[in-house]
Amino acid sequence: MEIEINYSFIIPHRNVPHLLQRCIDSIPKRDDIQIIIVDDNSDPKIVNFECFPGLNEKCVEVYFTKEGKGAGYARNIGLTYAKGKWFLFPDADDHYTTDLMNVLDKYVNSNYDIIYFACDHIIEKTMEHCDNIISIQIKSYLEGHKDMINNIRYYLWAPWNKMIRSDFWFKYRIFFDEIPFGNDLNFSMKISFLAKRYEIITNR
C-alpha cells in the first residue's frame, strides 16, 4: 500500500551546498515527508555534484536544471513533483527548529487553506537569533493586535513562513514568477487573497 505523503518541502538551490545540507538535516526523515530539491544551474566549481546534498537520502528527491532562471523557476519545477497534503517552501539557507513536526502535525488534518507561522532571523557568524518583521508582526497579532492581520496576509511576501494545503493550490494552480528578484511577491499575494480559511500560529 502506498504511504500518504503529508508534507512536501520544496527547496530551490544555487551554490550554497553547505547551507542546503543544514536545511535538509533540519527536516525529519519520515515516510510521510517528501523533500524536493531543485538545483538552479549551480557552478560545478562550487558544488560537487557527485556528493550533492540529499542524493541517496531517504525522502529526498533531487532535480537538476540548467536553465538558470532563478528560485521562482526552481520552485515551479518542484511543484510539478509535489505529492504532499501540504506544501512548504524553505530557501536553501533556511533551517527548522527541532520541534518542527510537533507544530505542523497539529494541523495536518485541518481544513485551512494556508497556515502562517513566525520565523527568526539568524546572524550566521554568531548563530544569534533575532526577530524580523515576520516574527514581530505575527507575535503582535497573537498578543491581541488583530489589526495586524492584513499586514501578515498581504505584506509579508516570503513563501517560507507559510504552509499551503495542496488541494487549495491545485484548485488555483498559482505559480511563482520566473524573474530574478521578487519571484514570491505575486505568489504570496494571490494565495492570501484567494484563501478563505487560514490560521496564524505560534511555533510551539
Salt bridges, closest charged atoms under 4 A:
GLU4 OE2 - LYS85 NZ 3.89
ASP31 OD1 - LYS58 NZ 3.12
ASP32 OD2 - ARG30 NH2 2.85
ASP39 OD1 - HIS13 ND1 2.68
ASP40 OD2 - ARG14 NH1 3.99
ASP91 OD1 - ARG75 NH2 2.34
ASP105 OD2 - ARG30 NH1 2.94
ASP113 OD1 - ARG197 NH2 2.94
ASP120 OD2 - HIS129 ND1 3.62
GLU124 OE2 - ARG22 NH2 3.15
ASP131 OD1 - LYS139 NZ 2.97
ASP167 OD1 - ARG165 NE 3.13
